[in-house]
Structures are given as C-alpha cells and as structure tokens.
C-alpha cells in the first residue's frame, strides 16, 4: 500500500492505494461529518491541553475550542496555520516554537508530529473499517507532501517530524 499525507496551510488530508490497484485512489471523504459538513479535507488545526498533550485535530479541534466555557479556555490551545512557519522561519530547528491563538507556545516539531500521527492513525482506522483488514504501517510506502519551494531545512524538518 502507498499512502500520502498532505498537511496544508489551511486544510489537510490523505489518500492511499493498494499495490496492484494503484488507479483506485481512496481517502477520507467525510471529514467534518460530525459537524454537519462533508469534505475531502479537514482544517489543519491542532488542539492541545495545558500539558501540551494532543486533544483533537481538524473540525473536531476547532469545534471543541469554540465550545469551551470561559473558565476552560486557558486549559487549551488551538494551533492553526503553523505550516507557514516552515516557509518564513529564517532559523528553523528542533527548538523552533509555534504560537497558538491564545499566545501559548509549543515546539513546532511537536505540533507537526501530532499532526502526522493523527493523519496516519486516521488513515489506518479508515482502511481497517472500509476494507475489513488492518495494514501493518511498516509495510506502507509513506509520502508526505511538501512544497517544492521549501528550503532544504524545512524539508528536513518534516522528515524529522515524521
């Protein structure tokens, strides 16, 4: 199986195909179904708790953050548009920080790692549900899309996050 993860500035998603059926490309077609939308991609948004632990991604992250009570807001941070930091960061390294909407910060590497892990896990669950079989992630040819205009440092950053 080959699988591609696309982490976009605004939206993210994935696609995959099985060996011998390369023309039958599949992906998630119902991102946001739980919030009454149905898209091929989901917002590139990561919700983390006050301890810096992953809580939710995409539509779910945005909806959960919007629904927080005033006294709960300081317990969570929503990271969006963090991909642009890879293009605009002069000195990009493992210690580069990302700023959330509430001015909290976490290492950019952590945010990308959470995003990749979430998309990978979602893809594996989708394959299992749709095809009734699990796939060993070690036997998948993984592709992560990156803009051609990115610097070598930004491309290396994505390799390390993966």
C-alpha positions as CSV (number, residue, x, y, z in Angstrom):
1,X,0.0,0.0,0.0
2,X,1.1,3.6,-0.7
3,X,-0.2,6.4,1.4
4,X,0.2,10.2,1.1
5,X,-0.4,12.7,3.9
6,X,-1.0,16.3,2.8
7,X,-0.6,18.8,5.6
8,X,-1.8,22.1,4.1
9,X,-1.7,25.6,5.4
10,X,-5.5,25.6,5.8
11,X,-6.7,22.1,5.2
12,X,-5.1,18.6,5.5
13,X,-6.0,15.1,4.3
14,X,-4.7,11.9,2.9
15,X,-5.0,9.4,0.1
16,X,-4.0,5.8,-0.4
17,X,-4.0,2.9,-2.8
18,X,-3.2,-0.7,-2.7
19,X,-0.5,-2.4,-4.7
20,X,-1.9,-3.7,-7.9
21,X,-4.8,-1.3,-7.7
22,X,-2.8,2.0,-7.9
23,X,-5.5,3.7,-10.0
24,X,-8.1,3.1,-7.3
25,X,-7.1,6.0,-5.0
26,X,-9.0,6.3,-1.8
27,X,-9.2,8.8,1.0
28,X,-11.4,10.2,3.7
29,X,-14.5,11.7,2.0
30,X,-16.4,12.7,5.1
31,X,-14.2,14.9,7.2
32,X,-16.5,17.0,9.3
33,X,-19.5,14.7,9.2
34,X,-19.8,15.1,13.0
35,X,-20.3,18.9,12.5
36,X,-22.7,18.7,9.5
37,X,-20.2,19.2,6.7
38,X,-18.7,16.6,4.4
39,X,-15.3,17.4,2.9
40,X,-12.3,15.7,1.4
41,X,-10.0,17.5,3.8
42,X,-10.2,18.8,7.3
43,X,-8.9,22.1,8.8
44,X,-5.2,22.0,9.8
45,X,-5.9,22.7,13.4
46,X,-4.4,21.0,16.5
47,X,-6.0,21.3,19.9
48,X,-3.7,20.6,22.9
49,X,-4.3,20.7,26.6
50,X,-2.4,22.8,29.1
51,X,0.1,20.0,29.5
52,X,0.9,20.1,25.8
53,X,-0.8,16.8,25.0
54,X,-2.8,16.2,21.9
55,X,-6.6,16.5,22.3
56,X,-8.1,16.8,18.8
57,X,-7.5,17.6,15.1
58,X,-9.4,19.3,12.3
59,X,-13.0,20.2,12.6
60,X,-13.2,18.5,16.0
61,X,-10.4,20.6,17.3
62,X,-12.0,23.8,16.1
63,X,-15.4,22.9,17.4
64,X,-14.2,21.8,20.8
65,X,-12.2,25.0,21.1
66,X,-15.1,27.2,20.1
67,X,-17.4,25.4,22.6
68,X,-15.1,25.9,25.6
69,X,-16.5,27.8,28.5
70,X,-14.7,31.0,29.6
71,X,-13.1,29.3,32.5
72,X,-11.9,26.4,30.3
73,X,-10.2,28.4,27.6
74,X,-6.9,28.8,29.5
75,X,-6.7,25.0,29.7
76,X,-6.4,24.5,25.9
77,X,-4.5,26.0,22.9
78,X,-5.5,25.8,19.3
79,X,-2.7,25.8,16.7
80,X,-3.6,26.8,13.1
81,X,-1.6,28.0,10.1
82,X,1.6,26.6,11.6
83,X,2.8,25.2,8.3
84,X,3.7,28.7,7.2
85,X,6.4,28.9,9.8
86,X,8.4,26.4,7.8
87,X,8.5,28.8,4.9
88,X,9.1,32.0,6.8
89,X,11.4,30.9,9.6
90,X,15.0,32.1,9.0
91,X,16.5,29.8,11.6
92,X,14.5,26.6,11.6
93,X,15.5,23.9,14.0
94,X,14.0,21.4,16.5
95,X,13.6,24.2,19.1
96,X,11.5,26.5,16.8
97,X,8.3,27.4,18.6
98,X,4.7,27.8,17.3
99,X,2.3,30.3,18.8
100,X,-1.4,29.3,19.4
101,X,-4.4,31.5,19.1
102,X,-4.2,32.2,22.9
103,X,-0.5,33.2,22.7
104,X,0.6,29.9,24.3
105,X,3.6,28.2,22.6
106,X,4.8,24.7,21.9
107,X,7.7,23.4,19.8
108,X,6.8,23.4,16.2
109,X,8.2,19.9,15.9
110,X,5.6,18.7,18.4
111,X,2.8,20.2,16.5
112,X,3.9,18.6,13.2
113,X,4.5,15.3,14.9
114,X,1.0,15.4,16.4
115,X,-0.5,16.2,13.0
116,X,1.3,13.4,11.2
117,X,0.5,10.9,13.9
118,X,-3.2,11.9,13.8
119,X,-3.4,11.6,10.0
120,X,-1.6,8.3,10.0
121,X,-3.8,6.8,12.7
122,X,-7.0,8.1,11.0
123,X,-5.9,6.6,7.7
124,X,-5.1,3.2,9.3
125,X,-8.5,3.2,11.0
126,X,-10.2,4.1,7.8
127,X,-8.5,1.3,5.9
128,X,-9.5,-1.2,8.6
129,X,-13.1,0.0,8.6
130,X,-13.5,0.2,4.8
131,X,-11.7,-2.9,3.9
132,X,-12.1,-5.0,7.0
133,X,-8.4,-5.6,7.5
134,X,-5.6,-3.9,9.3
135,X,-2.5,-2.9,7.5
136,X,1.0,-3.0,9.0
137,X,2.2,0.6,8.9
138,X,5.7,-0.7,8.5
139,X,4.7,-2.1,5.1
140,X,3.2,1.1,3.8
141,X,5.2,3.4,1.5
142,X,4.5,6.7,3.2
143,X,4.7,10.1,1.3
144,X,4.4,13.4,2.9
145,X,3.7,16.3,0.5
146,X,5.9,19.4,0.8
147,X,6.0,22.5,-1.4
148,X,8.8,22.4,-3.9
149,X,9.8,26.0,-2.9
150,X,10.6,25.0,0.6
151,X,14.2,25.2,1.8
152,X,16.2,22.0,2.5
153,X,15.9,22.9,6.2
154,X,12.1,22.9,6.0
155,X,12.1,19.5,4.1
156,X,14.5,18.0,6.7
157,X,12.3,19.4,9.5
158,X,9.3,17.4,8.0
159,X,11.4,14.3,7.8
160,X,12.3,14.5,11.4
161,X,8.7,15.2,12.4
162,X,7.6,12.1,10.6
